Amino acid sequence: MGKISNLCDYFVILEAESSKRVDTIAEAIKDGFEKTGIKILHYEGKNTCLWVLLDIGDVIVHIFRSDMREFYALERLWSSAEAVKLDNDKN
């Protein structure tokens, strides 16, 4: 993101099948950062958990309920940004 916007360096986009799972993921991320001493600058969307945003400074985490991710399609909006896929293969 840093090459196309001064908003942040990275967007992390996640999805979950239910609002409860969105909430659980958001809380786990928040707790994990706070345990390492990194402060969450802004936490938005907690009331409905359709789309939760965590602003961690250079990184903004978006956690969508699956239908909301499809509707908002941030990947299209920011399509000129370089995509970085994380490998979740732990081998």
Biotite code that builds the C-alpha atoms (Angstrom):
import biotite.structure as struc

atoms = struc.array([
    struc.Atom([0.000, 0.000, 0.000], chain_id="A", res_id=1, res_name="MET", atom_name="CA", element="C"),
    struc.Atom([2.886, 2.333, 0.718], chain_id="A", res_id=2, res_name="GLY", atom_name="CA", element="C"),
    struc.Atom([3.559, 2.860, -2.987], chain_id="A", res_id=3, res_name="LYS", atom_name="CA", element="C"),
    struc.Atom([0.018, 4.055, -3.738], chain_id="A", res_id=4, res_name="ILE", atom_name="CA", element="C"),
    struc.Atom([-1.209, 5.560, -0.458], chain_id="A", res_id=5, res_name="SER", atom_name="CA", element="C"),
    struc.Atom([0.215, 7.182, 2.641], chain_id="A", res_id=6, res_name="ASN", atom_name="CA", element="C"),
    struc.Atom([-2.614, 5.654, 4.685], chain_id="A", res_id=7, res_name="LEU", atom_name="CA", element="C"),
    struc.Atom([-0.574, 2.592, 5.683], chain_id="A", res_id=8, res_name="CYS", atom_name="CA", element="C"),
    struc.Atom([2.022, 0.152, 4.404], chain_id="A", res_id=9, res_name="ASP", atom_name="CA", element="C"),
    struc.Atom([-0.187, -2.937, 4.504], chain_id="A", res_id=10, res_name="TYR", atom_name="CA", element="C"),
    struc.Atom([-3.839, -3.934, 4.474], chain_id="A", res_id=11, res_name="PHE", atom_name="CA", element="C"),
    struc.Atom([-4.521, -7.365, 5.930], chain_id="A", res_id=12, res_name="VAL", atom_name="CA", element="C"),
    struc.Atom([-7.859, -8.736, 4.744], chain_id="A", res_id=13, res_name="ILE", atom_name="CA", element="C"),
    struc.Atom([-9.480, -11.662, 6.517], chain_id="A", res_id=14, res_name="LEU", atom_name="CA", element="C"),
    struc.Atom([-12.936, -13.191, 6.433], chain_id="A", res_id=15, res_name="GLU", atom_name="CA", element="C"),
    struc.Atom([-15.065, -15.426, 8.615], chain_id="A", res_id=16, res_name="ALA", atom_name="CA", element="C"),
    struc.Atom([-18.403, -17.131, 8.101], chain_id="A", res_id=17, res_name="GLU", atom_name="CA", element="C"),
    struc.Atom([-20.186, -15.522, 11.064], chain_id="A", res_id=18, res_name="SER", atom_name="CA", element="C"),
    struc.Atom([-20.179, -12.312, 13.081], chain_id="A", res_id=19, res_name="SER", atom_name="CA", element="C"),
    struc.Atom([-19.161, -14.307, 16.173], chain_id="A", res_id=20, res_name="LYS", atom_name="CA", element="C"),
    struc.Atom([-16.071, -15.583, 14.359], chain_id="A", res_id=21, res_name="ARG", atom_name="CA", element="C"),
    struc.Atom([-15.248, -12.073, 13.128], chain_id="A", res_id=22, res_name="VAL", atom_name="CA", element="C"),
    struc.Atom([-15.414, -10.879, 16.736], chain_id="A", res_id=23, res_name="ASP", atom_name="CA", element="C"),
    struc.Atom([-13.268, -13.776, 17.975], chain_id="A", res_id=24, res_name="THR", atom_name="CA", element="C"),
    struc.Atom([-10.589, -13.135, 15.331], chain_id="A", res_id=25, res_name="ILE", atom_name="CA", element="C"),
    struc.Atom([-10.556, -9.394, 16.038], chain_id="A", res_id=26, res_name="ALA", atom_name="CA", element="C"),
    struc.Atom([-10.205, -9.925, 19.782], chain_id="A", res_id=27, res_name="GLU", atom_name="CA", element="C"),
    struc.Atom([-7.398, -12.468, 19.294], chain_id="A", res_id=28, res_name="ALA", atom_name="CA", element="C"),
    struc.Atom([-5.485, -10.060, 17.046], chain_id="A", res_id=29, res_name="ILE", atom_name="CA", element="C"),
    struc.Atom([-6.020, -7.165, 19.472], chain_id="A", res_id=30, res_name="LYS", atom_name="CA", element="C"),
    struc.Atom([-4.936, -9.252, 22.461], chain_id="A", res_id=31, res_name="ASP", atom_name="CA", element="C"),
    struc.Atom([-1.894, -10.572, 20.611], chain_id="A", res_id=32, res_name="GLY", atom_name="CA", element="C"),
    struc.Atom([-0.661, -7.112, 19.715], chain_id="A", res_id=33, res_name="PHE", atom_name="CA", element="C"),
    struc.Atom([-1.340, -5.742, 23.184], chain_id="A", res_id=34, res_name="GLU", atom_name="CA", element="C"),
    struc.Atom([0.657, -8.595, 24.756], chain_id="A", res_id=35, res_name="LYS", atom_name="CA", element="C"),
    struc.Atom([3.671, -7.506, 22.692], chain_id="A", res_id=36, res_name="THR", atom_name="CA", element="C"),
    struc.Atom([3.184, -3.879, 23.739], chain_id="A", res_id=37, res_name="GLY", atom_name="CA", element="C"),
    struc.Atom([1.835, -2.689, 20.387], chain_id="A", res_id=38, res_name="ILE", atom_name="CA", element="C"),
    struc.Atom([-1.148, -0.406, 20.826], chain_id="A", res_id=39, res_name="LYS", atom_name="CA", element="C"),
    struc.Atom([-4.232, -0.634, 18.620], chain_id="A", res_id=40, res_name="ILE", atom_name="CA", element="C"),
    struc.Atom([-4.805, 2.951, 17.452], chain_id="A", res_id=41, res_name="LEU", atom_name="CA", element="C"),
    struc.Atom([-8.400, 2.441, 16.353], chain_id="A", res_id=42, res_name="HIS", atom_name="CA", element="C"),
    struc.Atom([-10.889, -0.433, 16.673], chain_id="A", res_id=43, res_name="TYR", atom_name="CA", element="C"),
    struc.Atom([-14.073, -0.068, 14.646], chain_id="A", res_id=44, res_name="GLU", atom_name="CA", element="C"),
    struc.Atom([-17.057, -2.302, 13.907], chain_id="A", res_id=45, res_name="GLY", atom_name="CA", element="C"),
    struc.Atom([-17.186, -4.178, 17.210], chain_id="A", res_id=46, res_name="LYS", atom_name="CA", element="C"),
    struc.Atom([-20.940, -3.548, 17.621], chain_id="A", res_id=47, res_name="ASN", atom_name="CA", element="C"),
    struc.Atom([-22.089, -5.532, 14.585], chain_id="A", res_id=48, res_name="THR", atom_name="CA", element="C"),
    struc.Atom([-18.985, -7.531, 13.627], chain_id="A", res_id=49, res_name="CYS", atom_name="CA", element="C"),
    struc.Atom([-19.914, -7.419, 9.939], chain_id="A", res_id=50, res_name="LEU", atom_name="CA", element="C"),
    struc.Atom([-16.634, -5.635, 9.196], chain_id="A", res_id=51, res_name="TRP", atom_name="CA", element="C"),
    struc.Atom([-14.101, -4.956, 11.926], chain_id="A", res_id=52, res_name="VAL", atom_name="CA", element="C"),
    struc.Atom([-11.167, -2.636, 11.315], chain_id="A", res_id=53, res_name="LEU", atom_name="CA", element="C"),
    struc.Atom([-8.051, -2.581, 13.481], chain_id="A", res_id=54, res_name="LEU", atom_name="CA", element="C"),
    struc.Atom([-5.650, 0.290, 12.867], chain_id="A", res_id=55, res_name="ASP", atom_name="CA", element="C"),
    struc.Atom([-2.185, -0.669, 14.045], chain_id="A", res_id=56, res_name="ILE", atom_name="CA", element="C"),
    struc.Atom([-0.370, 2.232, 12.414], chain_id="A", res_id=57, res_name="GLY", atom_name="CA", element="C"),
    struc.Atom([1.477, 0.981, 9.354], chain_id="A", res_id=58, res_name="ASP", atom_name="CA", element="C"),
    struc.Atom([-0.883, -2.006, 9.173], chain_id="A", res_id=59, res_name="VAL", atom_name="CA", element="C"),
    struc.Atom([-4.663, -1.911, 8.909], chain_id="A", res_id=60, res_name="ILE", atom_name="CA", element="C"),
    struc.Atom([-6.472, -5.187, 9.499], chain_id="A", res_id=61, res_name="VAL", atom_name="CA", element="C"),
    struc.Atom([-9.907, -5.700, 7.941], chain_id="A", res_id=62, res_name="HIS", atom_name="CA", element="C"),
    struc.Atom([-11.931, -8.662, 9.180], chain_id="A", res_id=63, res_name="ILE", atom_name="CA", element="C"),
    struc.Atom([-15.095, -9.220, 7.181], chain_id="A", res_id=64, res_name="PHE", atom_name="CA", element="C"),
    struc.Atom([-18.029, -11.524, 7.515], chain_id="A", res_id=65, res_name="ARG", atom_name="CA", element="C"),
    struc.Atom([-17.800, -13.406, 4.202], chain_id="A", res_id=66, res_name="SER", atom_name="CA", element="C"),
    struc.Atom([-20.819, -11.758, 2.548], chain_id="A", res_id=67, res_name="ASP", atom_name="CA", element="C"),
    struc.Atom([-19.552, -8.295, 3.504], chain_id="A", res_id=68, res_name="MET", atom_name="CA", element="C"),
    struc.Atom([-16.110, -8.999, 2.062], chain_id="A", res_id=69, res_name="ARG", atom_name="CA", element="C"),
    struc.Atom([-17.691, -9.911, -1.256], chain_id="A", res_id=70, res_name="GLU", atom_name="CA", element="C"),
    struc.Atom([-19.922, -6.810, -1.175], chain_id="A", res_id=71, res_name="PHE", atom_name="CA", element="C"),
    struc.Atom([-17.160, -4.279, -0.376], chain_id="A", res_id=72, res_name="TYR", atom_name="CA", element="C"),
    struc.Atom([-14.439, -6.020, -2.420], chain_id="A", res_id=73, res_name="ALA", atom_name="CA", element="C"),
    struc.Atom([-11.494, -3.993, -1.120], chain_id="A", res_id=74, res_name="LEU", atom_name="CA", element="C"),
    struc.Atom([-9.211, -5.968, -3.404], chain_id="A", res_id=75, res_name="GLU", atom_name="CA", element="C"),
    struc.Atom([-10.886, -4.274, -6.385], chain_id="A", res_id=76, res_name="ARG", atom_name="CA", element="C"),
    struc.Atom([-10.784, -0.824, -4.809], chain_id="A", res_id=77, res_name="LEU", atom_name="CA", element="C"),
    struc.Atom([-7.046, -1.118, -4.140], chain_id="A", res_id=78, res_name="TRP", atom_name="CA", element="C"),
    struc.Atom([-6.193, -3.322, -7.120], chain_id="A", res_id=79, res_name="SER", atom_name="CA", element="C"),
    struc.Atom([-3.128, -1.268, -8.067], chain_id="A", res_id=80, res_name="SER", atom_name="CA", element="C"),
    struc.Atom([-1.467, -2.221, -4.775], chain_id="A", res_id=81, res_name="ALA", atom_name="CA", element="C"),
    struc.Atom([0.913, -5.159, -4.785], chain_id="A", res_id=82, res_name="GLU", atom_name="CA", element="C"),
    struc.Atom([-0.713, -8.250, -3.267], chain_id="A", res_id=83, res_name="ALA", atom_name="CA", element="C"),
    struc.Atom([1.296, -10.181, -0.715], chain_id="A", res_id=84, res_name="VAL", atom_name="CA", element="C"),
    struc.Atom([-0.068, -13.626, 0.027], chain_id="A", res_id=85, res_name="LYS", atom_name="CA", element="C"),
    struc.Atom([0.902, -15.317, 3.235], chain_id="A", res_id=86, res_name="LEU", atom_name="CA", element="C"),
    struc.Atom([1.740, -18.989, 3.158], chain_id="A", res_id=87, res_name="ASP", atom_name="CA", element="C"),
    struc.Atom([-0.059, -20.759, 5.972], chain_id="A", res_id=88, res_name="ASN", atom_name="CA", element="C"),
    struc.Atom([1.786, -24.016, 5.313], chain_id="A", res_id=89, res_name="ASP", atom_name="CA", element="C"),
    struc.Atom([3.652, -24.575, 8.576], chain_id="A", res_id=90, res_name="LYS", atom_name="CA", element="C"),
    struc.Atom([6.063, -27.184, 7.181], chain_id="A", res_id=91, res_name="ASN", atom_name="CA", element="C"),
])
